[in-house]
Amino acid sequence: MNNILIIGAGKSSAYLIKYLLEKSISYNFTLTIADKSIVNAKALSNSNKNATLIELDIFNDIKRKELIAKAHVVISMLPASLHIEIAKDCINLKKHLVTASYISKEMRALEDKVKEAGLVFMNEIGLDPGIDHMSAMLIIDRIRDNGAKMLLFESFCGGLVAPESDNNLWNYKFTWNPRNVVLAGQGGAAMFIQEGTNKYIPYHKLFRRTEFLTINGSGKFEAYANRDSLKYRHIYCLDNIPTMYRGTIRRIGFSRAWNIFVQLGMTDDSYTIENSENMSYRDFVNLFLAYSPSDSVELKLRSYLKIDQDDVMWDKLVELDLFNPNKKIGLKNASPAQILQKILEDSWTLKEDDKDMIVMQHLFGYELKGEKKQIESSLVVKGENQTYTAMAKTVGLPVGIAALKVLNGEIKTPGVHLPISKEIYEPVLKELKEYGISFTEKQTTYLGYNPNVVTG
């Protein structure tokens, strides 16, 4: 009997496990779930007879290879940095591989060996990257097939809290890896192109250069630029497109408030703070402010960042309990970013019945027979609860669907892939519709690049 191996059963695996177990009987395969702790997997698999749960230390080479050798398709839900050893094992043991992560340089370097082995290594098949690629290419290919010329492509995506569970001033809760949220935008300037001119936004300005969006009846949002939009011109075969922009969606006002942490230096992950475990939240804030024998921490911060006491930005900071002298950090030798993450998790962790929400929007500008037109394509998905989140659904379902189609030979072209070919995106998007993941599309007036940009 065929076997699919999932390595890693974290927050994004709930729908993936549910989907594959539902399909395991009709498609005649078993599922093996391996993780350093099988507690979460045990709850998600619900004692299904087609599921085998195994505790696995990913650095135990012998046991890891034993499990991979028994599989036909391997799904790695581990952090991206851990995929490469699994990928090498898959080549040596002649196994297909599926991940939701960006294709790394190390993974791309395996291309020839993957092709020689006749294997499919499917990457970037989650939400973003994943659904964003597939939904974009569906319309881009359609526009080009009609003989039109692409003028603009803008793409935005965000994991947010659903309105019915939105009960804090930031209008935000963690729906994916909190560390990635804290470090978002770092590592270089955001790069994109508007009307044929390359644009760059340095990290310290990123959260004051936002665009406004209205998405599919779900209200108004803002978006800040992702790090490198320019590389997608080549990926989507839009090398000469005048406008290309990719951004991350938040509720309006989030970016202005987040910029406070950036300007203070709290998102820095490049050094550690001595005696951090014994510091209070208030001590942590004071680290980034000038010394004063008389002024309070609150007064110094408001003065430094020019925040009025009746400004909602101030209320947002107070809501996080940042000035509490009794709450201890409790993290030894932690970086500022690690400490900030700890503080935010106190307030922004989803409660058991909280619902999250995924929002995505693409804008396609094109010229057909001398007339400029624009298509707006939008997606809104809500989660069920803390476990079966919209994030887990939109990441896990594409991974599961792709893995099953690789297993059944429906996706068979060897190589290291991302889902931009019709062979991949058409069947995956078609099945996603059955699970309520579908886009609303409408024709709009062509505006060129988004004029609703906040520059601060």
N, C-alpha and C positions, 0 to 999 in steps of 0.2 A: 504494500500500500504506500502511496506517496506521502511525503511528510513535509510540512512547512515548519521551519524553526524560527521563532521570534526570540531575539536576544535583547532583553531590556523590557521591563513591564512597568514603566513609569506612568505619569499623568496622561500622556497622549495615547496610551495603548488601549483604553477602555473599549472604544468602538471597533478598533482593529481586532481585538480578541473576540468580541461579540460577533462581528461580521464573519470571521473565518470559522468560528464554531458553528454558526448557522449554516454555512455552506459546506462544512466538512462531510456531512452524510451524503448529500446529493452529488458531490464531486469526488467522493471516495478518497479522502485524505485525512491524516491525523495531524494534530497540532502539538508541537513541543514549545513550551514557554520557559525560557531560562533567564534567571535574574539573580542578583546577589541576595535578594530576599524574595521569597515566593508568597509573602503575606498578601500583597496586592493582587498578584496573579491568581491566588486561590479564591479570593472574593470575586474576581471578574470572571473566572472560568466556571464557577458555580458547580464544581464536581462533575463537569461534563466528561463522559467516558472517552471522548475523542481527544481530550487534552491531557498531556503529561507535563507536570511541573517539576523543574529541576533547579536547585540552587547552583549558581555558577559564579566563580570568581573569573572575570574576563581575562585576567592575567595568568590563569592556569592553562598553559598552552595545550597540555595533554587532553584535559577534559573538554576544552573548547573545540579542539579538532575532532574529538570523538563525536560530539554532538553534530558538528557541521557535516561530518562524513555520512551520517545517517539521514540527512535532509536532502530534499530535492531543490527547495528554494529557501534561502536564508533571508530573514528580515532583521536588519539592525536598527533598533530604536535607541541606541546608545548616543551619547554626545558625539558630534562629528569627528572629533580628534581620535576617537577609538575605532572608527570604521576600518582604517587601513589594514590592520592586522587581520581582521575578519575577511577583508577583501582578498588578501594574499592567500589565506586558507582556502577561500572559495575557488580561486584559480587552481591551486594545487590539487584540490579535491573535486574539481569540475562541478561546482554548484553555482546556480544563479543567485544574484544578490539584489535586494531592494532596500533603499534607504530614503528618508525624507530630507536629507541634508544636502546643502550645496556641494557641488563637485569640487573637491580640493585639488591642488596641483598634484598631490601624491596619487589620488584616485585617477586623475586624467592620465598620469604617466603609465598606468596599467593597461591602457587602451589596446595596444597591440597584443598583449598576452591574453586579454579577455576575448578578443576576436579570434585568435588562434585556437582558443579552447572552445569556441562556439557558444560562449556564455552571454547572457543578458545581465548587465549591471545597471539597474534602473535607479537613478538618483533624483532628487528634487521633485518628489512625487507626493508631497504633503499639501500644505495650504499655501504658504508663501516662504519658500518656493514650492510650486506644485500646481494647485488650482489656478493660481495667477498665470502661470505659463500656458496652461491648456486653454483656459477661457480666452486669453489674449490671442493665441495663435488661431483659434477657431474663427475669430472675426477678421484678423489680419489676413489670413489665407483667403477668406471669402472676398474681402475687399480687393485683394490683388487678382484673384481669379476673375473678377468682374472688369478688370482692366483699369482700375483706379490707381492713383498715386497717393501713397501715405504721406501726410504732412505733419501729423502730430500723434504721439502716443503718450498718455499719462496714465499711471496705474497707482492705486492707493489701497492699502490694506491695514486693518487694525483688529486686535483682540481687545474687547471692552467688556464692561459689565452691562448686563441688560437693564433697561429702564426700571423694571419692577424690583431689581435688587440694587439699584443705585442709591445708596444712602450715605455717601460721604461727599464733601465739598470738592474733591478732586474728580468726581465722576469716573473713578477708575478703581479696578481691583486686578490683582495678578491672575492671568488666565494661562500663562506659560512661564517659562523659566525666569524667575525674578532677577537673576543676575544679568541676563541678557537685556532686560528692561533698563536696569541701572547703568549698564555700559553702552547703551544704544548711541550710535552716532560717533563713537570714538574710533581712533585709528586712522585719521586722515580727513580731509575736507570732503563734504558732499559734492558730487560732481554730476552735472546734467547739462543739457543743451536747450536753449530757448530761441526760437526764430533764427537758427543758424549760428548763434553765439554761445560758446562754452561758458558755463557759470560754475563758480566754486563758493561753497559756504564753509568757513572754518568752524570747528566744533563749538567755539565760544560764542558764535552767532547763530548756530543752527536752530535753536528753539525760539528765536525771535524773527525767523523768516518762514512764515507758515502760509498755507493756502486754505481757503474756506471751501467746504463742499456741502452739498445737500444730497442726501442719499436715499432714494427709493422710499420716501415716506417715513424715514426713521429719524429725521431731524437734521440739524446742522452739525458739521464736524470741522476740525482743522487737521492739517497734515504737515509734517516736517519732512524734509528731503532725506531719502536713504543715501547711503554712503557713495555708491557708484552706480549711477543710472546709465552712464555712457557705454558700458560693456554690453548692455542689452541691445544696442543697435546691431551688433554683429550676431548675437544669439538669435534675434528675431529676423535676421536678414533685412534690417532697416538702416543700413550703413549711411545712407544719405538723407535720412529724415531730419527736418529742421528742428523739431521739438521732441525731446524724450526726457521724461521725468517720472521717477518712482518715489512714493512717499509713504510714511506711516501715519495712520489715522488715530486721532484722539478727540475727545470732546473739547469744545471750545473753552479756552482758558487753561487747559492742562499745561501746554508748552510754556506759557508765560510763567507759571508757578514753578515748573521743573527747572527753568532757567536759573532760579534762585540757587538751587543745589549746584548747578554747573559753575556759576560765578563764585560761589563760596569755595569750591574745590572738593565738595563732598562725593563726587562721582569718580574721583581719581583712584585708580587701582594699582598705581606704580610703586607705592611704598607702604610700609606698615607703621602702625602707631604703637609706641611703647606703652605698656601698662593699660592697653585698651580694655581688657576684661573687667577692670575695676572702675572704669569711667562711667559716669552717668550720661544720660542723653544730653543733659544740659552742658556737661563738661565737653562733650563732643562738639556741640555747636560753638562753644567758646573758643575751641582750638583755632578756628578760622577767623576770629575777630581780633582787632587790636586791643592791647592792654589798656585798661582804664581803672584807676583806683576807686572810682565812684559810680560810673555808669553800669547799669544792669546789662545782662546778656541781651535781653529783649531790646533795650534802647540802642545798644551798639549795633545790633543787626538791622534794626529799622533805619538807623542813620546811615549805615554803610550802603544799604541797597535802596535807600530812598523809598521805603514802604510806609505809607500812612497807617495809623492805627485802625482806621475804619475801612481800610482796603481789604477786599476779600482774600487777597494774597496772604495777608497776615493771618486771617482766620484759618486758611488752609494749613499754615505752619503750626498754629496752636492745636488744631485738630489732631495732628500727628503726635502730640505730647512731646515735642522736641525739647521743651524747656523744663522737663521733669527732672528734679535733682535726685530723685530716689530710684528711678529705673536704671538698672545697670546694663551696660553693653553685653557683658558676659562672653565676648569673643577674644581669644588670646592672639596678640600680634596681628590684628586685623587691619586691612587697608580701609581708607575712608569709604570706598565703594561697598565693601563688605559690611561695614557698620551701618551705612545708610540702608542697605538692603534689609538688615535685621530690623531696623526701626520701621521701615515701610511694611514689612510682613506682619507686624503687629496689627496694622490697620487695614491692609489691602488683601488679606487672604480670604478666598471665597469661603463662606459658611456652607453648611451642609445642603441647605435648600436654595442657595444663591444660584442664579442663572447668569451665564455669560453670553456674549454676542460677538459674532464675527461680521465685520462689514468690509466690503471690497467694492471698488469702483474703477472701471477703465473708461478712458475717453479716447476715441479714435477720430482724428481729423484726416480727411482725404479729399482729393480732387477727382471728379469724374466728368468728362466731357466739358471741361471748362468751368464746372460748378463746384464750389467748396461745400462739403457736408461734414457732419459730425455725428457719431454714434456714442451714446452713453450706455454702458452695461454695468449693472449693479447687483450685488449679492448681499443678503442679510440672512444669517443663520443664528438661531438662539439655542442655547443648551438646555438640558433638563434639570441638572443639579450639579453639585460639586464634583461628582464622578463622571457623569456622562455630559461633558461640557461641549459647547460648540467648537472649541479648539480641538478637543480630542476627536470629534466627529469629522472635522474638515482636514485634520492631519491623518487620522487613522484610516478612514474609509478609502481615500485614494491609494494609500499604501497597500491595503488589503486587496482592493480590486485589481491593482497592477500585479501583485504577487500571484493571485489566482490565474490571471490571464497569462502570465509567464509560465506558470506550472502547466497550464493546459495548451501551451504552444500558440496562443492567440497573439502574443507579443513575442517575436522570435528573432528579430534582426540582432546579431551579436554586436557587442560593443558597450562602451560606457555612455549611457544615455541620460538626457533630461527629456521631459515629455512634451516635445515641441513638434513631433511628426504626427500626421493624421493616423498612422497605425496605432499610436498610443492614445492621443487625446480624444479621438472620436468615441471609441468604446468606453473609455473611463468616464468621460463627461456624461455619456448616455446613461450609464448605470448610476452615477451620482444623483441624477434627477429622480430616480426611484426612491432616494432617501432624503428628498427635500432640499438638495443642494443644486439650485438652478439660478440662472441669472435673468434679471428683467432688463430688456433691451428697448431703447427708444431713440428715435432720430431727434437731434437737437440742432440749434443754430450754431454754425461754425464760428468760434470765438478766437481761434488761435490759442496761444498759451493762456493759462488761467490769469486773469487780471486781478483776482481777489487775493493779493499777496500782502501779508503784514510784514513790513520791514522795520525792525527796531534796532 
